[in-house]
Amino acid sequence: MKGPSLKECSEKIKAGDFAGALGSIREAFKADPDDVKILLMVGLCNFRLGGLDASEKAYLKCTKSPQSALQAWLGLASVYD
């Protein structure tokens, strides 16, 4: 991945910089919009920033992957709560 790594984005999320993490993850998302790790980060960042529609869309896409379906469903539960 060119630009910030997923680890750097994860560190921004841990620090509470959801806008910064979302900005950093955009390039990776464009390169691989089906990567479940990226989608989970996109879902979380959008949720924390109040972008519920974008968060829901990312989490719903993740539910189709057995790798992260549980995390995606938990994210969706937060969106729908």
Order of alpha helices (4+ residues) and beta strands (2+ residues): alpha-alpha-alpha-alpha-alpha
